[in-house]
Amino acid sequence: MLKPIGTIAGLGLAVASVSWLYRALRRRFVSRRGNLRINVETSITIKESPERLYRFWRNFENLPHVMSHLDSVRVTAPTRSHWIVKAPAGVRLEWDAEIINDMPTELIAWRSVASADVTHAGSVRFEPTAGGACIVRVTLQYDPPGGELGHAMAALFGHDARQTIDDDLASFKTSMERGALADAVSF
């Protein structure tokens, strides 16, 4: 009779441990909830004009040059594009996106369309500063594979969306400020 009680106690301890780990990871890596499960907001100041930064970004096929997680982006229509990203564990995710708001030199907003591997929506704003620089502000909401627990586990193993976007924005800043992309991409 002691064996079933020990098994039940062990199972209860395992469930409690997983529940505690999930809550701890969620507090650490998931700070806000949006319309979709995960909401990431970040920004960087770049010593470049909003016009030039917007033109670079609006040609989505340029983005794999500065974003490490992007394998490719192919523009399929004036407001549609096909994206392939490198996800954790060598997985590739794909989706089509459509532009839902485009204000030249100010804002590009998009959302994934039906049958996307990752349902998401986001925007990038280009805000001029008094000193002639530009604040590039990225907002992204998405439903990650595996939900919030999948997001927390990916973050635990170094695949946090906020950190990836911050790293990619830093690469974008460096490349744009140094003029390193002038020959490699089109504006």
GUVEXMI-425120 format. One record per residue (C-alpha): residue number from 1; x, y, z. Coordinates in steps of 0.02 Angstrom, whole numbers. Layout:
residues N
<miza pos="NUM" east="X" north="Y" up="Z"/>
...
This chain:
residues 187
<miza pos="1" east="0" north="0" up="0"/>
<miza pos="2" east="147" north="119" up="28"/>
<miza pos="3" east="201" north="105" up="-153"/>
<miza pos="4" east="45" north="191" up="-227"/>
<miza pos="5" east="55" north="329" up="-96"/>
<miza pos="6" east="238" north="358" up="-138"/>
<miza pos="7" east="196" north="362" up="-323"/>
<miza pos="8" east="56" north="487" up="-295"/>
<miza pos="9" east="168" north="594" up="-185"/>
<miza pos="10" east="307" north="588" up="-316"/>
<miza pos="11" east="185" north="634" up="-453"/>
<miza pos="12" east="118" north="778" up="-348"/>
<miza pos="13" east="296" north="840" up="-318"/>
<miza pos="14" east="336" north="829" up="-504"/>
<miza pos="15" east="178" north="927" up="-551"/>
<miza pos="16" east="217" north="1058" up="-419"/>
<miza pos="17" east="397" north="1073" up="-483"/>
<miza pos="18" east="344" north="1095" up="-664"/>
<miza pos="19" east="212" north="1221" up="-611"/>
<miza pos="20" east="340" north="1319" up="-509"/>
<miza pos="21" east="466" north="1315" up="-654"/>
<miza pos="22" east="333" north="1375" up="-777"/>
<miza pos="23" east="282" north="1521" up="-664"/>
<miza pos="24" east="464" north="1569" up="-633"/>
<miza pos="25" east="508" north="1566" up="-818"/>
<miza pos="26" east="350" north="1660" up="-862"/>
<miza pos="27" east="391" north="1799" up="-738"/>
<miza pos="28" east="569" north="1809" up="-804"/>
<miza pos="29" east="538" north="1806" up="-991"/>
<miza pos="30" east="357" north="1857" up="-1022"/>
<miza pos="31" east="328" north="2032" up="-959"/>
<miza pos="32" east="170" north="2086" up="-1049"/>
<miza pos="33" east="19" north="2009" up="-1131"/>
<miza pos="34" east="-55" north="2082" up="-1289"/>
<miza pos="35" east="-194" north="2025" up="-1405"/>
<miza pos="36" east="-80" north="1880" up="-1447"/>
<miza pos="37" east="13" north="1787" up="-1309"/>
<miza pos="38" east="184" north="1870" up="-1311"/>
<miza pos="39" east="216" north="2057" up="-1329"/>
<miza pos="40" east="391" north="2124" up="-1360"/>
<miza pos="41" east="432" north="2309" up="-1368"/>
<miza pos="42" east="607" north="2377" up="-1392"/>
<miza pos="43" east="696" north="2524" up="-1473"/>
<miza pos="44" east="866" north="2592" up="-1522"/>
<miza pos="45" east="931" north="2763" up="-1574"/>
<miza pos="46" east="1024" north="2768" up="-1739"/>
<miza pos="47" east="1123" north="2916" up="-1805"/>
<miza pos="48" east="1036" north="2916" up="-1973"/>
<miza pos="49" east="883" north="2998" up="-2050"/>
<miza pos="50" east="711" north="2918" up="-2030"/>
<miza pos="51" east="694" north="2926" up="-2220"/>
<miza pos="52" east="848" north="2820" up="-2252"/>
<miza pos="53" east="807" north="2695" up="-2114"/>
<miza pos="54" east="627" north="2679" up="-2175"/>
<miza pos="55" east="683" north="2650" up="-2356"/>
<miza pos="56" east="804" north="2514" up="-2303"/>
<miza pos="57" east="675" north="2426" up="-2193"/>
<miza pos="58" east="531" north="2444" up="-2315"/>
<miza pos="59" east="627" north="2339" up="-2441"/>
<miza pos="60" east="602" north="2182" up="-2335"/>
<miza pos="61" east="725" north="2082" up="-2440"/>
<miza pos="62" east="861" north="2189" up="-2357"/>
<miza pos="63" east="820" north="2129" up="-2181"/>
<miza pos="64" east="914" north="1961" up="-2184"/>
<miza pos="65" east="1074" north="2064" up="-2202"/>
<miza pos="66" east="1050" north="2134" up="-2025"/>
<miza pos="67" east="938" north="2007" up="-1939"/>
<miza pos="68" east="1024" north="1846" up="-1889"/>
<miza pos="69" east="864" north="1745" up="-1869"/>
<miza pos="70" east="801" north="1783" up="-2045"/>
<miza pos="71" east="845" north="1658" up="-2180"/>
<miza pos="72" east="753" north="1751" up="-2318"/>
<miza pos="73" east="614" north="1871" up="-2360"/>
<miza pos="74" east="535" north="1875" up="-2531"/>
<miza pos="75" east="416" north="2014" up="-2582"/>
<miza pos="76" east="268" north="1934" up="-2674"/>
<miza pos="77" east="157" north="2088" up="-2700"/>
<miza pos="78" east="163" north="2273" up="-2653"/>
<miza pos="79" east="93" north="2236" up="-2479"/>
<miza pos="80" east="135" north="2050" up="-2461"/>
<miza pos="81" east="294" north="1953" up="-2424"/>
<miza pos="82" east="351" north="1776" up="-2382"/>
<miza pos="83" east="466" north="1754" up="-2231"/>
<miza pos="84" east="576" north="1608" up="-2178"/>
<miza pos="85" east="659" north="1614" up="-2007"/>
<miza pos="86" east="784" north="1505" up="-1917"/>
<miza pos="87" east="705" north="1445" up="-1755"/>
<miza pos="88" east="784" north="1350" up="-1610"/>
<miza pos="89" east="846" north="1172" up="-1640"/>
<miza pos="90" east="870" north="1201" up="-1826"/>
<miza pos="91" east="684" north="1219" up="-1861"/>
<miza pos="92" east="630" north="1335" up="-2001"/>
<miza pos="93" east="467" north="1429" up="-1987"/>
<miza pos="94" east="377" north="1512" up="-2132"/>
<miza pos="95" east="233" north="1632" up="-2157"/>
<miza pos="96" east="160" north="1760" up="-2272"/>
<miza pos="97" east="137" north="1935" up="-2203"/>
<miza pos="98" east="35" north="2082" up="-2261"/>
<miza pos="99" east="66" north="2266" up="-2228"/>
<miza pos="100" east="-84" north="2339" up="-2138"/>
<miza pos="101" east="-16" north="2516" up="-2115"/>
<miza pos="102" east="121" north="2604" up="-2211"/>
<miza pos="103" east="164" north="2785" up="-2174"/>
<miza pos="104" east="323" north="2826" up="-2271"/>
<miza pos="105" east="468" north="2879" up="-2158"/>
<miza pos="106" east="360" north="2850" up="-2002"/>
<miza pos="107" east="283" north="2677" up="-1984"/>
<miza pos="108" east="268" north="2503" up="-2058"/>
<miza pos="109" east="141" north="2385" up="-1977"/>
<miza pos="110" east="107" north="2206" up="-2029"/>
<miza pos="111" east="20" north="2045" up="-1980"/>
<miza pos="112" east="39" north="1865" up="-2031"/>
<miza pos="113" east="-94" north="1792" up="-2144"/>
<miza pos="114" east="-188" north="1627" up="-2129"/>
<miza pos="115" east="-88" north="1466" up="-2110"/>
<miza pos="116" east="67" north="1551" up="-2037"/>
<miza pos="117" east="183" north="1441" up="-1934"/>
<miza pos="118" east="184" north="1585" up="-1807"/>
<miza pos="119" east="34" north="1700" up="-1793"/>
<miza pos="120" east="97" north="1875" up="-1761"/>
<miza pos="121" east="77" north="2061" up="-1791"/>
<miza pos="122" east="197" north="2204" up="-1768"/>
<miza pos="123" east="259" north="2374" up="-1814"/>
<miza pos="124" east="418" north="2473" up="-1833"/>
<miza pos="125" east="414" north="2661" up="-1803"/>
<miza pos="126" east="544" north="2786" up="-1859"/>
<miza pos="127" east="544" north="2935" up="-1739"/>
<miza pos="128" east="660" north="3083" up="-1777"/>
<miza pos="129" east="758" north="3158" up="-1634"/>
<miza pos="130" east="810" north="3340" up="-1610"/>
<miza pos="131" east="992" north="3292" up="-1643"/>
<miza pos="132" east="961" north="3222" up="-1818"/>
<miza pos="133" east="957" north="3040" up="-1765"/>
<miza pos="134" east="809" north="2922" up="-1766"/>
<miza pos="135" east="730" north="2809" up="-1635"/>
<miza pos="136" east="682" north="2644" up="-1715"/>
<miza pos="137" east="544" north="2567" up="-1608"/>
<miza pos="138" east="490" north="2386" up="-1640"/>
<miza pos="139" east="332" north="2312" up="-1567"/>
<miza pos="140" east="290" north="2128" up="-1596"/>
<miza pos="141" east="149" north="2018" up="-1534"/>
<miza pos="142" east="149" north="1833" up="-1572"/>
<miza pos="143" east="86" north="1661" up="-1523"/>
<miza pos="144" east="243" north="1554" up="-1511"/>
<miza pos="145" east="244" north="1368" up="-1551"/>
<miza pos="146" east="208" north="1283" up="-1384"/>
<miza pos="147" east="124" north="1438" up="-1312"/>
<miza pos="148" east="197" north="1533" up="-1166"/>
<miza pos="149" east="287" north="1380" up="-1099"/>
<miza pos="150" east="370" north="1354" up="-1270"/>
<miza pos="151" east="422" north="1538" up="-1268"/>
<miza pos="152" east="492" north="1524" up="-1091"/>
<miza pos="153" east="588" north="1365" up="-1132"/>
<miza pos="154" east="660" north="1442" up="-1291"/>
<miza pos="155" east="713" north="1595" up="-1190"/>
<miza pos="156" east="794" north="1484" up="-1060"/>
<miza pos="157" east="902" north="1407" up="-1196"/>
<miza pos="158" east="955" north="1574" up="-1270"/>
<miza pos="159" east="817" north="1605" up="-1397"/>
<miza pos="160" east="725" north="1749" up="-1315"/>
<miza pos="161" east="629" north="1854" up="-1444"/>
<miza pos="162" east="669" north="2019" up="-1357"/>
<miza pos="163" east="855" north="1980" up="-1352"/>
<miza pos="164" east="854" north="1925" up="-1534"/>
<miza pos="165" east="768" north="2086" up="-1588"/>
<miza pos="166" east="886" north="2190" up="-1480"/>
<miza pos="167" east="1037" north="2103" up="-1558"/>
<miza pos="168" east="967" north="2127" up="-1733"/>
<miza pos="169" east="931" north="2311" up="-1701"/>
<miza pos="170" east="1110" north="2333" up="-1639"/>
<miza pos="171" east="1172" north="2253" up="-1801"/>
<miza pos="172" east="1056" north="2367" up="-1901"/>
<miza pos="173" east="1123" north="2519" up="-1807"/>
<miza pos="174" east="1305" north="2473" up="-1836"/>
<miza pos="175" east="1279" north="2435" up="-2020"/>
<miza pos="176" east="1178" north="2593" up="-2055"/>
<miza pos="177" east="1293" north="2710" up="-1958"/>
<miza pos="178" east="1449" north="2640" up="-2042"/>
<miza pos="179" east="1370" north="2636" up="-2215"/>
<miza pos="180" east="1419" north="2453" up="-2227"/>
<miza pos="181" east="1261" north="2402" up="-2318"/>
<miza pos="182" east="1270" north="2525" up="-2463"/>
<miza pos="183" east="1341" north="2398" up="-2587"/>
<miza pos="184" east="1249" north="2244" up="-2524"/>
<miza pos="185" east="1069" north="2305" up="-2527"/>
<miza pos="186" east="950" north="2418" up="-2618"/>
<miza pos="187" east="857" north="2565" up="-2548"/>
